[in-house]
Amino acid sequence: MHIHVNGKNIEITDAIKAYVKEKIGRVANHYDQIVGIDVILSVIKNPAATGKHVAEVSCKMNTGAVHCEESAESMYASIDLLADKLDRQVKKFKDKALSSDKSSIRNAEIPAAEESAVES
């Protein structure tokens, strides 16, 4: 799994990059089908804007992708919020994938049982 960190209107320091990789890298522990994660950190230069530090992430998996975005007053806070949100979404994606696999297995077993009941 690769984590790519890019910036808009901000210089990405080694400390921010390490912090992102630490926080976002925890998501990989929940689901082993993650191929890559792209993180974009940006700063809104408008003085009237609230939540000027924005963090976006695109998490690519074998069967789909998850995209989320968070903003806050500091970059570290937005990264924390983003990591929590991504964690929830990946768990939800995994649960849906596993439940659909189980339902397809159940549906495949039911017709076989009905056929044997009809023959008796």
PyMOL commands that set and color helices and strands:
alter all, ss='L'
color gray80, all
select helices_A, chain A and resi 14-29+75-119
alter helices_A, ss='H'
color red, helices_A
select strands_A, chain A and resi 2-8+34-43+53-61+65-72
alter strands_A, ss='S'
color yellow, strands_A
deselect
rebuild
show_as cartoon
